[in-house]
């Protein structure tokens, strides 16, 4: 089957999973969340295509794990991730958020 929407319209599902897993995982994590919230018409051709892509993607453990990881973004676990770059690279996002500016920084 081919993707009928977005950036990779016209590419096959297989191509998408092998060439841009991050995009695919983010898209499918969002699609799952929207379906769980009851948004969108299940008879829409584009939503049916996303659902077909999701079902295909679930056949592969690595893709399923990537979707689960993307679904965690925005949860309490996000605050425990390392910033990973710049001056505050060794802090977690929670620690960075809770930093109090010093007089020197003001």
OpenMM code with the backbone's topology and positions (N, CA, C; nanometers):
from openmm import Vec3, app, unit

residues = "UNK UNK UNK UNK UNK UNK UNK UNK UNK UNK UNK UNK UNK UNK UNK UNK UNK UNK UNK UNK UNK UNK UNK UNK UNK UNK UNK UNK UNK UNK UNK UNK UNK UNK UNK UNK UNK UNK UNK UNK UNK UNK UNK UNK UNK UNK UNK UNK UNK UNK UNK UNK UNK UNK UNK UNK UNK UNK UNK UNK UNK UNK UNK UNK UNK UNK UNK UNK UNK UNK UNK UNK UNK UNK UNK UNK UNK UNK UNK UNK UNK UNK UNK UNK UNK UNK UNK UNK UNK UNK UNK UNK UNK UNK UNK UNK UNK UNK UNK UNK UNK UNK UNK UNK UNK UNK".split()
positions = [
    Vec3(0.0835, -0.1187, 0.0000),
    Vec3(0.0000, 0.0000, 0.0000),
    Vec3(0.0879, 0.1249, 0.0000),
    Vec3(0.0291, 0.2336, -0.0443),
    Vec3(0.1005, 0.3605, -0.0503),
    Vec3(0.0428, 0.4599, 0.0494),
    Vec3(0.1285, 0.5483, 0.0975),
    Vec3(0.0880, 0.6570, 0.1855),
    Vec3(0.0081, 0.7573, 0.1021),
    Vec3(-0.1080, 0.7977, 0.1507),
    Vec3(-0.1958, 0.8878, 0.0762),
    Vec3(-0.2008, 1.0289, 0.1335),
    Vec3(-0.1044, 1.0634, 0.2180),
    Vec3(-0.1094, 1.1923, 0.2860),
    Vec3(0.0318, 1.2384, 0.3195),
    Vec3(0.0447, 1.3654, 0.3494),
    Vec3(0.1653, 1.4206, 0.4087),
    Vec3(0.2900, 1.4211, 0.3230),
    Vec3(0.4002, 1.4338, 0.3936),
    Vec3(0.5328, 1.4506, 0.3358),
    Vec3(0.5717, 1.3400, 0.2380),
    Vec3(0.5340, 1.2169, 0.2677),
    Vec3(0.5777, 1.1019, 0.1884),
    Vec3(0.4643, 1.0415, 0.1055),
    Vec3(0.3691, 1.1227, 0.0674),
    Vec3(0.2581, 1.0748, -0.0158),
    Vec3(0.3135, 1.0042, -0.1394),
    Vec3(0.2588, 0.8870, -0.1659),
    Vec3(0.3005, 0.8104, -0.2830),
    Vec3(0.4055, 0.7044, -0.2547),
    Vec3(0.4725, 0.7141, -0.1417),
    Vec3(0.5712, 0.6121, -0.1043),
    Vec3(0.4978, 0.4914, -0.0450),
    Vec3(0.5599, 0.3754, -0.0536),
    Vec3(0.4986, 0.2562, 0.0044),
    Vec3(0.5158, 0.2573, 0.1563),
    Vec3(0.4308, 0.1813, 0.2243),
    Vec3(0.4427, 0.1682, 0.3696),
    Vec3(0.5808, 0.1139, 0.4058),
    Vec3(0.6262, 0.0148, 0.3318),
    Vec3(0.7572, -0.0452, 0.3596),
    Vec3(0.8677, 0.0592, 0.3464),
    Vec3(0.8632, 0.1382, 0.2410),
    Vec3(0.9640, 0.2417, 0.2208),
    Vec3(0.9649, 0.3379, 0.3386),
    Vec3(0.8471, 0.3799, 0.3818),
    Vec3(0.8359, 0.4761, 0.4909),
    Vec3(0.8979, 0.4223, 0.6195),
    Vec3(0.8690, 0.2972, 0.6519),
    Vec3(0.9229, 0.2388, 0.7752),
    Vec3(1.0738, 0.2240, 0.7705),
    Vec3(1.1302, 0.2026, 0.6542),
    Vec3(1.2749, 0.1832, 0.6451),
    Vec3(1.3522, 0.3129, 0.6257),
    Vec3(1.2857, 0.4199, 0.5805),
    Vec3(1.3570, 0.5437, 0.5507),
    Vec3(1.3352, 0.6571, 0.6500),
    Vec3(1.2253, 0.6566, 0.7234),
    Vec3(1.2029, 0.7640, 0.8208),
    Vec3(1.1184, 0.7132, 0.9372),
    Vec3(1.1824, 0.6324, 1.0201),
    Vec3(1.1128, 0.5723, 1.1335),
    Vec3(1.0669, 0.6773, 1.2337),
    Vec3(1.1472, 0.7806, 1.2562),
    Vec3(1.1088, 0.8853, 1.3514),
    Vec3(0.9806, 0.9556, 1.3107),
    Vec3(0.9715, 0.9935, 1.1848),
    Vec3(0.8507, 1.0578, 1.1322),
    Vec3(0.7315, 0.9635, 1.1460),
    Vec3(0.7520, 0.8376, 1.1062),
    Vec3(0.6438, 0.7398, 1.1094),
    Vec3(0.5955, 0.7162, 1.2521),
    Vec3(0.6875, 0.7004, 1.3448),
    Vec3(0.6500, 0.6759, 1.4842),
    Vec3(0.5735, 0.7951, 1.5408),
    Vec3(0.6191, 0.9164, 1.5114),
    Vec3(0.5492, 1.0353, 1.5588),
    Vec3(0.4102, 1.0462, 1.5001),
    Vec3(0.3984, 1.0212, 1.3716),
    Vec3(0.2694, 1.0262, 1.3037),
    Vec3(0.1734, 0.9237, 1.3630),
    Vec3(0.2199, 0.8006, 1.3802),
    Vec3(0.1329, 0.6947, 1.4295),
    Vec3(0.1006, 0.7101, 1.5778),
    Vec3(0.1927, 0.7635, 1.6553),
    Vec3(0.1635, 0.7914, 1.7963),
    Vec3(0.0528, 0.8960, 1.8053),
    Vec3(0.0611, 0.9975, 1.7230),
    Vec3(-0.0415, 1.1012, 1.7192),
    Vec3(-0.1750, 1.0436, 1.6725),
    Vec3(-0.1703, 0.9591, 1.5716),
    Vec3(-0.2915, 0.8958, 1.5184),
    Vec3(-0.3595, 0.8103, 1.6251),
    Vec3(-0.2803, 0.7324, 1.6983),
    Vec3(-0.3363, 0.6502, 1.8067),
    Vec3(-0.4043, 0.7372, 1.9119),
    Vec3(-0.3387, 0.8448, 1.9508),
    Vec3(-0.3943, 0.9343, 2.0526),
    Vec3(-0.5246, 0.9975, 2.0037),
    Vec3(-0.5292, 1.0382, 1.8789),
    Vec3(-0.6507, 1.0969, 1.8225),
    Vec3(-0.7647, 0.9960, 1.8206),
    Vec3(-0.7351, 0.8728, 1.7828),
    Vec3(-0.8385, 0.7680, 1.7799),
    Vec3(-0.8898, 0.7402, 1.9206),
    Vec3(-0.7986, 0.7339, 2.0178),
    Vec3(-0.8396, 0.7083, 2.1559),
    Vec3(-0.9274, 0.8207, 2.2102),
    Vec3(-0.9019, 0.9424, 2.1644),
    Vec3(-0.9808, 1.0573, 2.2086),
    Vec3(-1.1126, 1.0684, 2.1320),
    Vec3(-1.1310, 0.9847, 2.0311),
    Vec3(-1.2546, 0.9851, 1.9549),
    Vec3(-1.2626, 1.0916, 1.8480),
    Vec3(-1.1475, 1.1461, 1.8070),
    Vec3(-1.1460, 1.2502, 1.7041),
    Vec3(-1.1414, 1.1880, 1.5648),
    Vec3(-1.2071, 1.2535, 1.4716),
    Vec3(-1.2006, 1.2116, 1.3318),
    Vec3(-1.3025, 1.1071, 1.2965),
    Vec3(-1.3386, 1.1068, 1.1723),
    Vec3(-1.4344, 1.0110, 1.1198),
    Vec3(-1.3601, 0.8866, 1.0735),
    Vec3(-1.4054, 0.7714, 1.1186),
    Vec3(-1.3366, 0.6480, 1.0806),
    Vec3(-1.3580, 0.6147, 0.9331),
    Vec3(-1.4526, 0.6822, 0.8665),
    Vec3(-1.4769, 0.6534, 0.7255),
    Vec3(-1.3964, 0.7440, 0.6319),
    Vec3(-1.3222, 0.8390, 0.6867),
    Vec3(-1.2397, 0.9269, 0.6049),
    Vec3(-1.1310, 0.8445, 0.5368),
    Vec3(-1.1127, 0.8619, 0.4049),
    Vec3(-1.0084, 0.7844, 0.3352),
    Vec3(-0.8681, 0.8039, 0.3934),
    Vec3(-0.8346, 0.9265, 0.4336),
    Vec3(-0.7008, 0.9494, 0.4896),
    Vec3(-0.6847, 0.8821, 0.6248),
    Vec3(-0.7881, 0.8867, 0.7080),
    Vec3(-0.7792, 0.8191, 0.8372),
    Vec3(-0.7731, 0.6679, 0.8187),
    Vec3(-0.8455, 0.6162, 0.7206),
    Vec3(-0.8380, 0.4730, 0.6911),
    Vec3(-0.6972, 0.4349, 0.6465),
    Vec3(-0.6321, 0.5215, 0.5679),
    Vec3(-0.4962, 0.4952, 0.5235),
    Vec3(-0.3995, 0.4982, 0.6413),
    Vec3(-0.4180, 0.5944, 0.7333),
    Vec3(-0.3336, 0.5990, 0.8535),
    Vec3(-0.3547, 0.4746, 0.9379),
    Vec3(-0.4788, 0.4318, 0.9495),
    Vec3(-0.5068, 0.3125, 1.0286),
    Vec3(-0.4409, 0.1897, 0.9651),
    Vec3(-0.4468, 0.1801, 0.8320),
    Vec3(-0.3820, 0.0682, 0.7617),
    Vec3(-0.2310, 0.0721, 0.7847),
    Vec3(-0.1724, 0.1910, 0.7803),
    Vec3(-0.0291, 0.2065, 0.8073),
    Vec3(0.0027, 0.1623, 0.9498),
    Vec3(-0.0819, 0.2009, 1.0444),
    Vec3(-0.0620, 0.1619, 1.1840),
    Vec3(-0.0654, 0.0102, 1.1990),
    Vec3(-0.1626, -0.0533, 1.1365),
    Vec3(-0.1730, -0.1994, 1.1449),
    Vec3(-0.0505, -0.2664, 1.0831),
    Vec3(-0.0040, -0.2149, 0.9720),
    Vec3(0.1162, -0.2694, 0.9079),
    Vec3(0.2376, -0.2489, 0.9986),
    Vec3(0.2511, -0.1288, 1.0526),
    Vec3(0.3666, -0.0966, 1.1374),
    Vec3(0.3728, -0.1842, 1.2613),
    Vec3(0.2572, -0.2203, 1.3146),
    Vec3(0.2530, -0.3041, 1.4351),
    Vec3(0.3060, -0.4450, 1.4114),
    Vec3(0.3282, -0.4814, 1.2881),
    Vec3(0.3849, -0.6127, 1.2577),
    Vec3(0.5331, -0.6204, 1.2928),
    Vec3(0.5951, -0.5053, 1.3167),
    Vec3(0.7387, -0.4977, 1.3415),
    Vec3(0.7654, -0.4473, 1.4827),
    Vec3(0.8388, -0.5278, 1.5606),
    Vec3(0.8666, -0.4947, 1.7014),
    Vec3(0.9363, -0.3598, 1.7161),
    Vec3(1.0332, -0.3325, 1.6298),
    Vec3(1.1102, -0.2085, 1.6412),
    Vec3(1.0204, -0.0863, 1.6198),
    Vec3(0.9292, -0.0972, 1.5262),
    Vec3(0.8391, 0.0146, 1.4976),
    Vec3(0.7404, 0.0322, 1.6123),
    Vec3(0.6868, -0.0780, 1.6620),
    Vec3(0.5946, -0.0711, 1.7759),
    Vec3(0.6627, -0.0062, 1.8957),
    Vec3(0.7878, -0.0428, 1.9220),
    Vec3(0.8623, 0.0174, 2.0332),
    Vec3(0.8828, 0.1666, 2.0110),
    Vec3(0.9103, 0.2073, 1.8879),
    Vec3(0.9295, 0.3498, 1.8574),
    Vec3(0.8002, 0.4282, 1.8774),
    Vec3(0.6867, 0.3689, 1.8428),
    Vec3(0.5572, 0.4350, 1.8634),
    Vec3(0.5302, 0.4523, 2.0121),
    Vec3(0.5553, 0.3474, 2.0885),
    Vec3(0.5365, 0.3547, 2.2342),
    Vec3(0.6247, 0.4639, 2.2933),
    Vec3(0.7488, 0.4729, 2.2474),
    Vec3(0.8404, 0.5757, 2.2961),
    Vec3(0.7887, 0.7153, 2.2632),
    Vec3(0.7370, 0.7341, 2.1437),
    Vec3(0.6819, 0.8650, 2.1053),
    Vec3(0.5588, 0.8993, 2.1879),
    Vec3(0.4793, 0.7995, 2.2232),
    Vec3(0.3595, 0.8240, 2.3046),
    Vec3(0.3974, 0.8713, 2.4448),
    Vec3(0.5154, 0.8334, 2.4917),
    Vec3(0.5607, 0.8765, 2.6243),
    Vec3(0.5960, 1.0245, 2.6276),
    Vec3(0.6329, 1.0806, 2.5141),
    Vec3(0.6684, 1.2218, 2.5081),
    Vec3(0.5508, 1.3038, 2.5562),
    Vec3(0.5797, 1.4001, 2.6433),
    Vec3(0.4734, 1.4835, 2.6964),
    Vec3(0.4170, 1.4316, 2.8273),
    Vec3(0.4647, 1.3171, 2.8728),
    Vec3(0.4186, 1.2636, 2.9994),
    Vec3(0.5185, 1.3022, 3.1080),
    Vec3(0.4942, 1.2557, 3.2277),
    Vec3(0.5862, 1.2836, 3.3380),
    Vec3(0.7273, 1.2339, 3.3087),
    Vec3(0.7392, 1.1311, 3.2269),
    Vec3(0.8714, 1.0774, 3.1957),
    Vec3(0.9561, 1.1766, 3.1171),
    Vec3(0.8929, 1.2654, 3.0433),
    Vec3(0.9671, 1.3626, 2.9626),
    Vec3(1.0567, 1.4483, 3.0509),
    Vec3(1.0107, 1.4851, 3.1683),
    Vec3(1.0893, 1.5673, 3.2588),
    Vec3(1.2150, 1.4992, 3.3084),
    Vec3(1.2178, 1.3676, 3.3014),
    Vec3(1.3328, 1.2915, 3.3487),
    Vec3(1.4361, 1.2643, 3.2396),
    Vec3(1.4112, 1.3121, 3.1211),
    Vec3(1.5076, 1.2948, 3.0114),
    Vec3(1.6157, 1.4017, 3.0215),
    Vec3(1.7370, 1.3651, 2.9795),
    Vec3(1.8471, 1.4618, 2.9807),
    Vec3(1.8294, 1.5636, 2.8687),
    Vec3(1.8687, 1.6879, 2.8967),
    Vec3(1.8672, 1.7908, 2.7933),
    Vec3(1.9591, 1.7477, 2.6797),
    Vec3(2.0811, 1.7073, 2.7133),
    Vec3(2.1684, 1.6448, 2.6157),
    Vec3(2.2487, 1.7364, 2.5254),
    Vec3(2.2365, 1.8684, 2.5403),
    Vec3(2.3148, 1.9588, 2.4569),
    Vec3(2.3343, 2.0897, 2.5314),
    Vec3(2.4333, 2.1655, 2.4887),
    Vec3(2.4569, 2.2983, 2.5431),
    Vec3(2.5061, 2.3002, 2.6864),
    Vec3(2.4957, 2.4181, 2.7453),
    Vec3(2.5450, 2.4427, 2.8809),
    Vec3(2.4781, 2.3524, 2.9854),
    Vec3(2.3552, 2.3141, 2.9615),
    Vec3(2.2786, 2.2359, 3.0592),
    Vec3(2.2613, 2.0903, 3.0165),
    Vec3(2.3526, 2.0391, 2.9385),
    Vec3(2.3391, 1.9059, 2.8796),
    Vec3(2.3273, 1.7934, 2.9812),
    Vec3(2.3825, 1.8096, 3.1006),
    Vec3(2.3799, 1.7018, 3.1996),
    Vec3(2.2599, 1.7095, 3.2930),
    Vec3(2.1759, 1.8113, 3.2754),
    Vec3(2.0559, 1.8243, 3.3580),
    Vec3(1.9372, 1.7563, 3.2911),
    Vec3(1.8392, 1.7179, 3.3725),
    Vec3(1.7131, 1.6716, 3.3149),
    Vec3(1.6290, 1.7943, 3.2825),
    Vec3(1.5272, 1.7758, 3.1990),
    Vec3(1.4399, 1.8881, 3.1669),
    Vec3(1.3712, 1.9417, 3.2932),
    Vec3(1.3369, 1.8531, 3.3848),
    Vec3(1.2746, 1.8954, 3.5102),
    Vec3(1.3700, 1.9840, 3.5909),
    Vec3(1.4968, 1.9430, 3.6015),
    Vec3(1.5962, 2.0230, 3.6733),
    Vec3(1.6167, 2.1585, 3.6073),
    Vec3(1.6206, 2.1600, 3.4744),
    Vec3(1.6374, 2.2846, 3.4013),
    Vec3(1.5195, 2.3783, 3.4258),
    Vec3(1.4006, 2.3250, 3.4234),
    Vec3(1.2799, 2.4046, 3.4462),
    Vec3(1.2791, 2.4636, 3.5869),
    Vec3(1.3292, 2.3879, 3.6833),
    Vec3(1.3253, 2.4304, 3.8232),
    Vec3(1.4420, 2.5200, 3.8635),
    Vec3(1.5368, 2.5445, 3.7724),
    Vec3(1.6488, 2.6336, 3.8024),
    Vec3(1.5976, 2.7730, 3.8370),
    Vec3(1.6572, 2.8315, 3.9359),
    Vec3(1.6237, 2.9691, 3.9735),
    Vec3(1.7327, 3.0604, 3.9206),
    Vec3(1.6974, 3.1675, 3.8514),
    Vec3(1.8014, 3.2583, 3.8015),
    Vec3(1.8759, 3.3255, 3.9173),
    Vec3(2.0047, 3.3381, 3.9006),
    Vec3(2.0843, 3.4081, 4.0006),
    Vec3(2.0960, 3.5536, 3.9586),
    Vec3(2.1435, 3.6375, 4.0482),
    Vec3(2.1628, 3.7786, 4.0159),
    Vec3(2.2569, 3.7956, 3.8979),
    Vec3(2.3541, 3.7052, 3.8902),
    Vec3(2.4508, 3.7110, 3.7792),
    Vec3(2.3835, 3.6891, 3.6445),
    Vec3(2.2799, 3.6003, 3.6407),
    Vec3(2.2084, 3.5683, 3.5181),
    Vec3(2.1113, 3.6793, 3.4789),
    Vec3(2.0679, 3.7587, 3.5757),
    Vec3(1.9691, 3.8646, 3.5475),
    Vec3(2.0342, 3.9815, 3.4886),
] * unit.nanometer
topology = app.Topology()
chain = topology.addChain("A")
for resn in residues:
    res = topology.addResidue(resn, chain)
    for name in ("N", "CA", "C"):
        topology.addAtom(name, app.Element.getBySymbol(name[0]), res)
